[in-house]
Amino acid sequence: MALDIESYNPYRRSREIGEALARARRRLGLTQDECANHIGTSRKRYGGIERGVSRISAVELEQLVAFLQIPPYDVWPAHLIAPHTIQVRARPGESVFVIIENPGTPSNTESKNEPGEPHL
């Protein structure tokens, strides 16, 4: 699924990212000061990031995701995370059963290759 530019709201995304940061910070028992210091900013600006009113750079977000141990799907919707390439090798006549799990999504995709079908 591609990003729908028509309905994309950067302010809503800023709030969603800020909420994910705040949840992770609280889960780890950290203060806003500690997070602000980690990215080299003030507590006031960091508080604005959590509320979605202050912009956050890609570098700062990357630093905080690592610092707060946030899984990528907590910050980015699963459909925006780059898909992985899966390579399956089998001998002719062998059946292959592949289960692809994407944490953060409610369902899994299952695929079964039959003999003679291309192996992805």
N, C-alpha and C positions, 0 to 999 in steps of 0.2 A: 504494500500500500504506500503510495507516494504522499508527500505532504500536500494538503489541500490549501493552496495559497489563498483561495477565496475566504475560507473560514479561519485562517491562522490569525491568532491574536497575540502579539508579542507581550502585551501586559499580563495576559492570563498565564502565558508560559513563564514569565518572570516570577509570578506568584507561585506557580507549581514548583519551580526549581527552588525558590526560597523555602517553601513548605518542606520539601524533601531534605534540604540542608538542616532546617530546624529540627525535624524529626530525628535525623541521624545524630545531631549534636546532643540532643537531650538523651537519646539512647545511650550515648557514651559518657554522659554526665559531664560534658564540657561546657564552658561558658562562651558567650559571644566574644569576650575579650581574647580567649585562647584561639578561637577561629580567626578573629581579626588579625592577631599577631602572626598567625601562620601564613597569611597571605599579604602581610605588610600594609594593613589598612587600619583605620580607626574602628572602635566598637560601634560608633554611631553609623558609619557607612555600612559595616557588616550587618547591623540590625536592619538597615534599609534593604540590604540584599535579601535577608530572610523574609521581609515583608513584601518583596517584589517591587519596591519603589526605587532602588538603586541598581544601576546596571552592574553586571559582573562580566569580566573578560573571560575568554576561553581559557587562558592560562590560570586565572584564579579559580575557575570552576574545576579544572583538571586537578589543581593542587588540593582543593577542598574534597573532591570526590575520593582522592587517595587518603587524605588525612582522616576523613570521617568514615572511611571504609564503606562507601555507598556503592551498591551494585549499579552498573550503568542503567539498567531498566528502571531504577527508581528515579532517575533524572531525565532520561530520554525514553519516550514511548518505544516499545519493542519494534514497531514497524519502521522506526527511524534509525535503528541500529543496523549497521551494515551486515548483510547476511554472510555466513561463512561458506566457504567452498568445501564440499564434501566429496571425497574421492573414494570409490569403492572398487576393489579389484576382486574379480572372481573368475574361476575357470569356466569354460563353456559347459553349460548344463547345470551349473550350481545356481541355486536360488539365493537371493540376497534380501534380507529384511532389515530395513533401516528405520530407526525411530529418531526423529529430530525433536529435541526439547528446547524450548525457548523460555527460560525462567521469566516470570512476569506476565505470561499470557495464559489465559484459562485453558487452552486446548493445545494438544500436540499434533504434529503432522506425521502421518505414517505413510511409508512408501514401500512397496514390495516390487522388486524387479523379477520378472519371469525370464526363463531361459530365452535368449534371442533378443531381449529388449536391451536398449542401450543402458549402460551403467553410468550413472551420474556421479 
